[in-house]
Amino acid sequence: MAIGFLFSTSHAETGVAPDVHAQHDGVRLDAYARNGEITFCFNADSDVKIASEYGVEFKVPTDQKRLWNEVMPKLVAGKKPYFDLPVRIVLKTRGAPHEREISMGLGVCVAATYCTPVNFEIAVPAANSAATASPACAN
């Protein structure tokens, strides 16, 4: 029986604070807004895994779909049971910098005994024009 759930977060860019930080059920999410993209870094507590077969699904409000250079909703999944941590996903944006609302659904497995869905709903501020490098996710 394969139960897939997705994502965890990490502390993304060393020395640079994320634009958004959220934590839920042992999963950490850091989001970094840069010109033309938003980087999402997921990491998890030591006994928590993110199910890659379940994937991470990104959804945005209908009136904000035009702000993304991605087809929404977007599902990012893998072939192995779990993602290697940290998980780094970059989504392309479109148009002038704007605050963007986005929700993410993923599957989280705890101590290899049970899996549960986890949802994040965040508002990412307009791109940080002072920071140009795309962040790397760190443990």
N, CA, C and O of each residue as an XYZ file, in Angstrom:
556
protein
N       0.848     -1.170      0.000
C       0.000      0.000      0.000
C       0.892      1.231      0.000
O       1.736      1.397      0.881
N       0.706      2.070     -0.965
C       1.529      3.283     -1.053
C       0.681      4.482     -0.690
O      -0.301      4.798     -1.362
N       1.070      5.135      0.366
C       0.413      6.378      0.755
C       1.424      7.473      0.536
O       2.510      7.442      1.116
N       1.093      8.426     -0.278
C       2.046      9.478     -0.561
C       1.596     10.768      0.052
O       0.428     11.145     -0.032
N       2.516     11.427      0.657
C       2.273     12.750      1.178
C       3.507     13.562      0.912
O       4.580     13.012      0.667
N       3.367     14.851      0.956
C       4.450     15.654      0.468
C       4.882     16.762      1.372
O       4.096     17.263      2.177
N       6.031     17.122      1.257
C       6.721     18.303      1.689
C       7.073     18.496      3.117
O       6.376     18.125      4.061
N       8.199     19.102      3.196
C       8.665     19.638      4.453
C       9.464     20.865      4.129
O       9.704     21.165      2.959
N       9.871     21.563      5.125
C      10.546     22.806      4.829
C      11.931     22.847      5.398
O      12.312     22.024      6.230
N      12.669     23.808      4.941
C      14.008     23.975      5.463
C      14.275     25.436      5.669
O      13.516     26.293      5.215
N      15.343     25.715      6.346
C      15.779     27.096      6.442
C      16.514     27.343      5.149
O      17.595     26.798      4.924
N      15.945     28.140      4.324
C      16.445     28.229      2.964
C      17.803     28.877      2.879
O      18.813     28.198      3.066
N      17.865     30.095      2.619
C      19.089     30.768      2.242
C      19.917     31.109      3.482
O      19.425     31.792      4.380
N      21.140     30.654      3.541
C      21.985     30.922      4.690
C      22.229     32.420      4.823
O      22.649     33.079      3.871
N      21.958     32.953      6.025
C      22.221     34.353      6.287
C      21.166     35.305      5.765
O      21.281     36.509      5.994
N      20.164     34.837      5.090
C      19.113     35.698      4.567
C      17.782     35.226      5.122
O      17.417     34.058      4.983
N      17.069     36.132      5.746
C      15.776     35.775      6.325
C      14.760     35.521      5.208
O      14.754     36.226      4.198
N      13.909     34.522      5.390
C      12.876     34.266      4.384
C      11.845     35.395      4.395
O      11.683     36.093      5.396
N      11.160     35.561      3.279
C      10.078     36.534      3.203
C       8.860     36.028      3.972
O       8.076     36.817      4.499
N       8.711     34.710      4.029
C       7.635     34.077      4.794
C       8.203     32.835      5.465
O       8.936     32.064      4.844
N       7.863     32.646      6.734
C       8.220     31.421      7.450
C       6.949     30.885      8.099
O       6.205     31.631      8.735
N       6.707     29.588      7.933
C       5.545     28.952      8.557
C       5.955     27.571      9.043
O       6.884     26.959      8.516
N       5.247     27.094     10.054
C       5.547     25.777     10.608
C       4.226     25.109     10.964
O       3.319     25.747     11.499
N       4.128     23.806     10.659
C       2.882     23.090     10.920
C       3.177     21.596     10.984
O       3.758     21.038     10.053
N       2.784     20.953     12.065
C       2.895     19.493     12.219
C       4.277     18.946     11.884
O       4.391     17.941     11.183
N       5.318     19.591     12.371
C       6.677     19.102     12.157
C       7.292     19.485     10.831
O       8.406     19.060     10.524
N       6.592     20.280     10.037
C       7.083     20.724      8.729
C       7.320     22.224      8.784
O       6.495     22.980      9.298
N       8.472     22.648      8.239
C       8.812     24.066      8.166
C       8.823     24.508      6.704
O       9.295     23.785      5.827
N       8.303     25.689      6.463
C       8.271     26.269      5.124
C       8.901     27.641      5.176
O       8.511     28.481      5.987
N       9.879     27.875      4.310
C      10.445     29.200      4.096
C      10.199     29.553      2.636
O      10.449     28.742      1.744
N       9.710     30.763      2.394
C       9.462     31.215      1.025
C      10.257     32.491      0.777
O      10.322     33.380      1.626
N      10.862     32.558     -0.414
C      11.704     33.679     -0.816
C      11.190     34.237     -2.133
O      11.149     33.527     -3.138
N      10.799     35.500     -2.132
C      10.328     36.159     -3.353
C      11.508     36.858     -4.015
O      12.189     37.671     -3.389
N      11.739     36.544     -5.259
C      12.787     37.185     -6.055
C      12.142     37.645     -7.356
O      11.026     37.234     -7.674
N      12.829     38.490     -8.102
C      12.272     38.957     -9.366
C      11.984     37.769    -10.274
O      12.898     37.046    -10.671
N      10.722     37.572    -10.597
C      10.334     36.540    -11.550
C      10.146     35.150    -10.970
O       9.849     34.222    -11.722
N      10.308     34.962     -9.652
C      10.120     33.628     -9.085
C       9.946     33.683     -7.575
O      10.318     34.654     -6.917
N       9.369     32.611     -7.052
C       9.288     32.406     -5.611
C       9.846     31.019     -5.331
O       9.432     30.037     -5.946
N      10.790     30.947     -4.397
C      11.394     29.680     -4.004
C      10.764     29.236     -2.693
O      10.711     29.993     -1.724
N      10.286     27.995     -2.680
C       9.690     27.388     -1.498
C      10.647     26.316     -0.985
O      11.022     25.413     -1.733
N      11.043     26.409      0.275
C      11.927     25.429      0.901
C      11.166     24.742      2.028
O      10.713     25.390      2.971
N      11.035     23.439      1.919
C      10.351     22.643      2.928
C      11.376     21.777      3.657
O      12.274     21.212      3.033
N      11.242     21.676      4.957
C      12.068     20.767      5.740
C      11.187     20.197      6.833
O      10.072     20.674      7.040
N      11.674     19.175      7.543
C      10.843     18.505      8.539
C      11.662     18.073      9.727
O      12.884     17.948      9.650
N      10.970     17.844     10.833
C      11.598     17.293     12.024
C      12.165     15.916     11.689
O      11.812     15.326     10.668
N      13.040     15.409     12.547
C      13.771     14.173     12.241
C      12.874     12.949     12.051
O      13.233     12.051     11.290
N      11.728     12.886     12.713
C      10.863     11.716     12.559
C       9.746     11.939     11.540
O       8.833     11.119     11.436
N       9.808     13.036     10.791
C       8.765     13.395      9.823
C       9.333     13.333      8.413
O      10.441     13.802      8.151
N       8.554     12.746      7.509
C       8.956     12.671      6.102
C       7.841     13.251      5.242
O       6.669     13.224      5.617
N       8.222     13.771      4.097
C       7.248     14.315      3.145
C       7.091     13.311      2.015
O       8.070     12.906      1.387
N       5.863     12.919      1.765
C       5.583     11.876      0.782
C       5.651     12.444     -0.632
O       4.865     13.318     -0.996
N       6.593     11.943     -1.423
C       6.777     12.484     -2.775
C       5.754     11.933     -3.760
O       5.414     12.612     -4.729
N       5.261     10.729     -3.538
C       4.258     10.173     -4.455
C       2.933     10.930     -4.344
O       2.189     11.027     -5.319
N       2.644     11.458     -3.177
C       1.458     12.285     -2.960
C       1.668     13.650     -3.589
O       0.766     14.214     -4.208
N       2.858     14.160     -3.422
C       3.221     15.431     -4.033
C       2.855     16.639     -3.199
O       2.228     16.540     -2.144
N       3.268     17.774     -3.711
C       2.914     19.067     -3.130
C       2.065     19.777     -4.168
O       2.484     19.965     -5.310
N       0.878     20.163     -3.761
C      -0.014     20.857     -4.687
C      -0.100     22.327     -4.301
O      -0.368     22.677     -3.151
N       0.134     23.171     -5.289
C       0.066     24.620     -5.126
C      -1.233     25.114     -5.750
O      -1.555     24.773     -6.888
N      -1.977     25.924     -4.992
C      -3.218     26.522     -5.495
C      -3.210     28.007     -5.181
O      -2.671     28.437     -4.161
N      -3.816     28.788     -6.073
C      -3.928     30.232     -5.871
C      -5.366     30.656     -6.136
O      -6.094     29.964     -6.848
N      -5.786     31.794     -5.566
C      -7.126     32.295     -5.858
C      -7.282     32.551     -7.365
O      -6.327     32.944     -8.034
N      -8.454     32.331     -7.873
C      -8.727     32.490     -9.309
C      -8.281     33.839     -9.836
O      -7.718     33.917    -10.928
N      -8.521     34.909     -9.081
C      -8.164     36.241     -9.567
C      -6.659     36.507     -9.531
O      -6.212     37.555    -10.000
N      -5.863     35.571     -8.980
C      -4.406     35.740     -8.952
C      -3.678     34.796     -9.908
O      -2.450     34.831     -9.980
N      -4.392     33.970    -10.629
C      -3.736     33.043    -11.564
C      -2.898     33.790    -12.596
O      -1.875     33.274    -13.047
N      -3.309     34.977    -12.971
C      -2.585     35.765    -13.975
C      -1.227     36.242    -13.466
O      -0.380     36.646    -14.262
N      -1.009     36.202    -12.148
C       0.251     36.643    -11.560
C       1.333     35.559    -11.592
O       2.458     35.786    -11.146
N       0.989     34.385    -12.118
C       1.911     33.250    -12.133
C       2.215     32.822    -13.554
O       1.327     32.804    -14.406
N       3.449     32.483    -13.807
C       3.857     31.943    -15.100
C       3.904     30.412    -14.980
O       4.835     29.764    -15.458
N       2.893     29.863    -14.341
C       2.715     28.432    -14.105
C       1.235     28.138    -14.281
O       0.393     29.003    -14.042
N       0.922     26.934    -14.694
C      -0.470     26.507    -14.732
C      -0.866     26.138    -13.306
O      -0.224     25.302    -12.670
N      -1.916     26.762    -12.816
C      -2.382     26.503    -11.457
C      -3.750     25.843    -11.500
O      -4.575     26.223    -12.331
N      -4.024     24.874    -10.643
C      -3.134     24.358     -9.612
C      -1.973     23.566    -10.223
O      -2.076     23.042    -11.332
N      -0.873     23.491     -9.477
C       0.328     22.793     -9.934
C       0.689     21.723     -8.907
O       0.727     21.988     -7.705
N       0.952     20.518     -9.393
C       1.355     19.412     -8.531
C       2.805     19.061     -8.822
O       3.176     18.817     -9.970
N       3.628     19.037     -7.770
C       5.025     18.626     -7.879
C       5.153     17.328     -7.088
O       4.967     17.313     -5.871
N       5.471     16.243     -7.786
C       5.551     14.930     -7.144
C       6.848     14.238     -7.536
O       7.566     14.693     -8.427
N       7.134     13.143     -6.865
C       8.331     12.364     -7.155
C       7.983     10.893     -7.310
O       6.831     10.495     -7.135
N       8.978     10.095     -7.636
C       8.761      8.664     -7.849
C       9.107      7.825     -6.627
O       8.608      6.709     -6.480
N       9.962      8.354     -5.746
C      10.309      7.640     -4.526
C       9.203      7.879     -3.492
O       8.426      8.823     -3.635
N       9.122      7.050     -2.468
C       8.079      7.250     -1.459
C       8.170      8.600     -0.748
O       7.148      9.214     -0.440
N       9.407      9.062     -0.485
C       9.585     10.316      0.242
C      10.562     11.218     -0.495
O      11.444     10.755     -1.218
N      10.381     12.523     -0.292
C      11.335     13.490     -0.820
C      12.600     13.480      0.035
O      12.544     13.262      1.245
N      13.740     13.721     -0.612
C      14.961     14.015      0.131
C      14.809     15.427      0.672
O      14.322     16.320     -0.021
N      15.227     15.620      1.912
C      15.089     16.923      2.538
C      16.408     17.678      2.513
O      17.468     17.060      2.615
N      16.372     18.967      2.384
C      15.184     19.804      2.205
C      14.636     19.713      0.783
O      15.345     19.338     -0.151
N      13.365     20.062      0.642
C      12.704     20.091     -0.664
C      12.704     21.537     -1.144
O      12.297     22.446     -0.419
N      13.162     21.736     -2.367
C      13.225     23.085     -2.956
C      12.385     23.100     -4.225
O      12.618     22.317     -5.145
N      11.406     23.999     -4.265
C      10.536     24.139     -5.434
C      10.513     25.620     -5.817
O      10.278     26.489     -4.978
N      10.760     25.883     -7.087
C      10.749     27.256     -7.595
C       9.581     27.404     -8.561
O       9.452     26.633     -9.511
N       8.738     28.391     -8.317
C       7.628     28.698     -9.216
C       7.862     30.063     -9.840
O       8.252     31.011     -9.159
N       7.623     30.154    -11.131
C       7.824     31.395    -11.881
C       6.604     32.302    -11.726
O       5.460     31.848    -11.745
N       6.882     33.600    -11.574
C       5.810     34.587    -11.478
C       5.768     35.416    -12.755
O       6.663     35.339    -13.597
N       4.715     36.205    -12.878
C       4.518     37.028    -14.076
C       4.077     38.416    -13.649
O       3.367     38.580    -12.657
N       4.508     39.417    -14.413
C       4.045     40.782    -14.187
C       4.829     41.500    -13.110
O       5.854     41.022    -12.626
N       4.311     42.669    -12.748
C       4.950     43.511    -11.732
C       4.919     42.801    -10.378
O       4.052     41.962    -10.133
N       5.862     43.136     -9.508
C       5.858     42.531     -8.175
C       4.545     42.827     -7.436
O       4.088     43.969     -7.388
N       3.964     41.795     -6.875
C       2.711     41.877     -6.118
C       2.794     40.917     -4.951
O       3.533     39.933     -4.993
N       2.038     41.205     -3.917
C       1.840     40.181     -2.902
C       1.015     39.070     -3.553
O       0.068     39.344     -4.290
N       1.378     37.821     -3.277
C       0.686     36.677     -3.873
C       0.224     35.726     -2.778
O       0.995     35.350     -1.895
N      -1.042     35.344     -2.851
C      -1.590     34.355     -1.930
C      -1.427     32.983     -2.572
O      -1.648     32.812     -3.771
N      -1.038     32.010     -1.753
C      -0.854     30.663     -2.273
C      -1.113     29.659     -1.151
O      -0.752     29.884      0.004
N      -1.741     28.559     -1.518
C      -1.927     27.483     -0.549
C      -1.215     26.245     -1.074
O      -1.139     26.010     -2.280
N      -0.700     25.467     -0.144
C       0.048     24.256     -0.481
C      -0.498     23.107      0.335
O      -0.683     23.221      1.547
N      -0.753     21.998     -0.337
C      -1.190     20.780      0.338
C      -0.162     19.699      0.102
O       0.294     19.508     -1.025
N       0.210     18.986      1.159
C       1.199     17.928      1.035
C       0.903     16.831      2.035
O       0.131     17.013      2.977
N       1.532     15.691      1.811
C       1.363     14.561      2.718
C       2.581     14.423      3.600
O       3.715     14.482      3.127
N       2.342     14.239      4.874
C       3.413     14.114      5.848
C       3.259     12.789      6.583
O       2.178     12.448      7.063
N       4.360     12.054      6.659
C       4.359     10.771      7.354
C       5.214     10.906      8.608
O       6.332     11.420      8.560
N       4.675     10.440      9.725
C       5.343     10.577     11.011
C       5.824      9.212     11.494
O       5.043      8.266     11.601
N       7.120      9.126     11.781
C       7.754      7.923     12.325
C       7.367      6.670     11.539
O       7.287      5.581     12.107
N       7.131      6.817     10.259
C       6.775      5.710      9.365
C       5.588      4.908      9.883
O       5.438      3.735      9.540
N       4.735      5.533     10.713
C       3.582      4.815     11.245
C       2.254      5.329     10.697
O       1.318      4.548     10.527
N       2.157      6.614     10.422
C       0.928      7.132      9.841
C       1.236      8.368      8.997
O       2.240      9.051      9.202
N       0.348      8.633      8.049
C       0.496      9.802      7.176
C      -0.755     10.659      7.295
O      -1.854     10.164      7.542
N      -0.558     11.939      7.116
C      -1.664     12.877      7.240
C      -1.446     14.050      6.293
O      -0.304     14.425      6.026
N      -2.524     14.630      5.784
C      -2.345     15.828      4.942
C      -2.024     17.051      5.797
O      -2.523     17.197      6.913
N      -1.183     17.923      5.250
C      -0.824     19.184      5.900
C      -1.037     20.286      4.883
O      -0.679     20.140      3.714
N      -1.617     21.382      5.323
C      -1.872     22.519      4.436
C      -1.227     23.780      4.985
O      -1.255     24.044      6.187
N      -0.648     24.546      4.082
C      -0.115     25.866      4.393
C      -0.864     26.876      3.536
O      -1.097     26.630      2.352
N      -1.241     28.002      4.116
C      -1.803     29.123      3.363
C      -0.994     30.346      3.750
O      -0.967     30.750      4.913
N      -0.333     30.932      2.758
C       0.547     32.069      3.041
C       0.306     33.189      2.028
O      -0.267     32.976      0.960
N       0.755     34.368      2.394
C       0.808     35.513      1.476
C       2.281     35.883      1.352
O       2.929     36.232      2.339
N       2.796     35.804      0.140
C       4.201     36.116     -0.122
C       4.277     37.568     -0.572
O       3.602     37.956     -1.525
N       5.096     38.379      0.106
C       5.177     39.792     -0.291
C       5.787     39.961     -1.680
O       6.338     39.022     -2.253
N       5.677     41.169     -2.202
C       6.287     41.478     -3.499
C       7.762     41.107     -3.467
O       8.380     41.075     -2.403
N       8.318     40.828     -4.633
C       9.701     40.377     -4.758
C      10.670     41.305     -4.041
O      10.512     42.526     -4.042
N      11.666     40.696     -3.435
C      12.735     41.421     -2.762
C      13.766     41.795     -3.825
O      14.629     40.989     -4.170
N      13.672     43.007     -4.336
C      14.539     43.408     -5.448
C      15.996     43.566     -5.035
O      16.879     43.567     -5.892
N      16.265     43.698     -3.740
C      17.647     43.836     -3.283
C      18.386     42.503     -3.363
O      19.606     42.477     -3.526
N      17.658     41.410     -3.248
C      18.280     40.085     -3.305
C      18.019     39.492     -4.681
O      16.870     39.291     -5.072
N      19.072     39.218     -5.395
C      18.895     38.731     -6.757
C      19.157     37.249     -6.910
O      18.628     36.620     -7.827
N      19.957     36.681     -6.034
C      20.293     35.258     -6.171
C      19.126     34.398     -5.727
O      18.432     34.709     -4.759
N      18.927     33.315     -6.451
C      17.900     32.349     -6.073
C      18.409     31.575     -4.855
O      19.513     31.033     -4.894
N      17.633     31.516     -3.787
C      18.119     30.881     -2.560
C      18.297     29.370     -2.701
O      17.593     28.709     -3.464
N      19.241     28.857     -1.956
C      19.446     27.416     -1.848
C      18.873     26.982     -0.504
O      19.072     27.666      0.500
N      18.185     25.888     -0.471
C      17.610     25.405      0.781
C      18.660     24.675      1.587
O      19.455     23.909      1.044
N      18.659     24.917      2.886
C      19.632     24.277      3.768
C      18.895     23.529      4.867
O      17.728     23.806      5.147
N      19.574     22.595      5.477
C      18.968     21.838      6.585
C      18.892     22.668      7.834
O      18.412     22.194      8.863
